Amino acid sequence: MHALSIPTWIIHVSSVIEWIVAIWLIWTYGELTGNRNWWGLSLAMLPALVSAMCACTWHYFDNAESLEWLVTLQATMTLVGNFTLWAAAFFIWRSTKSPDTVEPKPIKSEQ
């Protein structure tokens, strides 16, 4: 494990743990509010978690050439994760829009 320093490993591992906790907290928030869109966000976070685990695994094995496919998988999961997170955020935003909301009309000046 000479690829990364101890402080860098601490950052990597704590980031993965933090992401797992965030997924769990968002899922719990979805349960408490009854808004399934928050569950969608927690599921949308999974590709980014896979990406982080790919990076940690590749570094754990000293960036072995036989595991270079993990770099491609990491990049792919990052791309997929960005799109899934965008979609989940959109659905949460859309769920905040009330169907009874009327768009405000521009104020016309009377001259």
N, C-alpha and C positions, 0 to 999 in steps of 0.2 A: 504494500500500500504506500508506495513512495510517490505516487502521482500528486497527492495533495498533502498539505501541512495539517497538523492537528487542529489549529484554529479554523481552517477551511472545512475540515470534516465536521467540526462542531456546528458550523453554519449550515452545511448541507443537511445533516441529520435533524437539527432543530427545525429547519424549514419544512422538511417532510412531516415531522410530527405536528408542527403548527398547522399545516395544510389539512392533515387528517382531523385535527380538532375543529378547524373551521368548517369542514364538511359536516361533521357531527352536529355542531352548534346550529348551522343553517338548517339542517334537516329537522332538528328539534324545534327551531323557530317556526318552520312550516307546519309542524304538528300542532304547536300551541295556537297559531293564528288560523289554522284550517285552510291556509292558502297553499295549494299544491305547487304553485309556481316556485315557491322557495325550495320544495323538494327537487324540482327541476334544476335549480341552481346548484344544489349539492351534487346531483348526478353529473351536471355539466363540468364540475370541478375534477372529476375522476381522470379525464385524459391528461390534465396538467400534473396530477399526482403520478400517473404512469410515466410521464416524461421525466419527472424528478427522480423516480426510482431507477429509470434507465441510466441516467447520468451517474447516480451513486453506484450502481452496479458496475458500470464500465470503469469508473475510477477505482473501485474496490479491487478489481482485478488488474490494476496497473495499466489501464488503457490497452489491453491486449488486442492485437490485430485480429485475432479470431472472433472478437466481440464487437468489431466495428459496426456491425449491423445495428447494434444498440444506439449508435449515434444517429443513424437514419430513422430508427423507431422513435427516438427522442424528438427529433425535429418534426416528424409527422404528428406525434401526439401533441406537441406544442401548437402546431397549426390547427389541428382538430380541436384542441382545447380552447384556443382563442375564439373559434367560431361557435363552439357550444356555449361558452361563457357569454358571448355577445347575444346569442339567441335567448338564453335564460334571462339575461338582463332585459331584453326587449319584452319578453312575456311578463316579467314582473312589472315593468313600466306600464304595459298595456293593462294589466290587472288593476292598476291604480286609477285608470280612467273610468269614471262612472258613465253609464249609458245615458244618464239624465243630464249630464253636463252640457250646457249650451255654450258654444264658443262666443266670446265677447265680440260685439260689433265695434268697428272703429268709430271714434267720436268725430263727428263732422262739426267743423266750426261754423257758426252762424254769423255771416258778415253781410 
